[in-house]
Amino acid sequence: MLETMDYGTLTYTDRQGNDQKFKLRLGSMTIGRAPENEIVFEDEQIARFHVRVLCLPDGCWAINLSSDPTLVNQVQMVPNVRTMLRDGDTIHIRGHRVRYNARQVLEQPSPVLRPEIAAKIPQIVKVNPAPPMVPAVRRLRGNSGPPRIQKNFYHDHGYSSYMQYLPPVYQEDDFLGRFLLIFESIIDPLERTIEQLPLYFDPRMTPDSFLSWLASWVNIALNEKWTIAQRRALIKAAPDLYRWRGTRRGMSEYIKLYSGVKPIIVEPEQVHPDDHEPLPNYVFRIILNVPDVEEVDREMIEAIIEAEKPAHTAYILEIHQVDVAQS
């Protein structure tokens, strides 16, 4: 009896609704939205690299590479943890189904010989057949593999997560897994810094020491008298303030950012109840009612007004203390 062995197949439905089969080999393959995957589903709900199928001589496993709920049959997979696949198992990925069929042993019937020929052949003692040859290891394709997202799985076993980038034949080597930890301990902090780089450009999240540098990107010179919270709010609002610069709205929002109180701005054509005589042309009045006058820096308010008002205008600044409960 002759035997041939494979690692099974994955059956899925393509965009045209046709069933397709992918033959598994020793090593790993991925399923996801990115074109670098072996099985590609053009669905925005699916992660770029969603599921990895790892085939070793003793069986095949599925690994959920995403944070989305992914099922094997009716059991939810734990992210970055191997789930052994058995014949007939179905992987559910956001409405898509991938069915696993285990390797099959194919039998070839023995030829039927005529009795006179069979009598001349000496009896052959049956022995156990030689083990099948292991197919060549399929290496991952250069930089087209998924990002490093199996860290927890390898670290739980005391190995470096860089093991996932090696050919499968080396991924079970104990010494190599520990040796690579030396390089990962040096490179990993740099990778984390690069991954968090966008946070340095967010005024809500950037370190305090970066606020002045970030303010220079929006052409703002921060005053040291402002609190950290006020500086962050100013940088965040800078694009809108620049768009409304020189207008009543822009000046009102700028003063409110610093003082926490929206000012009353009276222009020449307007009449305020407290005005006894009309304002002259190109002169406007700013009235700021605050709970505590001592906490307001008048020079800072005047600097804001000078920076925001039109060059040909003048102003009158009034700062009054009012009872918050009554106002």
Summary of the structure (lengths in Angstrom):
residues: 327
radius of gyration: 35.9
end to end distance: 96.7
largest distance: 133.9
contacts: 816
relative contact order: 0.08
helix: 31%
strand: 20%
